[in-house]
Amino acid sequence: MENLDKVLKEVGANIVSEVKRLAKRDKFEASGDLDKSIVYNVEGNTVTVEANKYIEAISGGIKNRGKGGKSEFDSKVASIKKWAKTKGIRPRSNKSGRFITAEKMAIAIAFSIRDRGISERFGYKGSGFLDELRKDVVKNVTDMIAEAYKLDIIVKLKEI
């Protein structure tokens, strides 16, 4: 199944590059962690694409607001602090103009995300880029795999 193996690797590489392109198009880049986390793996006849957990949140929005324990919330706060530092966001209180701690700012942002959603520019619903990817990729991938199977079957038949 030499042709199928080649096509599956090509499919994985194409999906990864398309996910990265769509995330950049929707301006979801800060530290580069998301971009670096998007990888594919081929095992047998299966292509698996993996990325950081929050890719679903930025694409589809936050669906389980308010759920999760303290450790999960603390993890989100730490991620927000890292994001803010990467973006050069300096915490400042709106009322007095005084600086607040990065921790307090991250907690406020985490509560806001929990209550309202992830991104104002997409109506707090997420950008939907993964759904867009799924729609665009399905037909193309199906055709590529079908052609690879066809070529591999022809090769096997010639061997008989």
ABEGO torsion letter per residue (X at the ends): XAAAAAAAAAAAAAAAAAAAAAAAAAGBBBAGAAAAABBBBBBEABBBBBBBAAAAAAAAEBABBGBEBAAAAAAAAAAAAAAAAAAGBBBBBAAAGBBBBAAAAAAAAAAAAAAAEABAAAGGAEAGAAAAAAAAAAAAAAAAAAAAAAAAAAAAAAAX
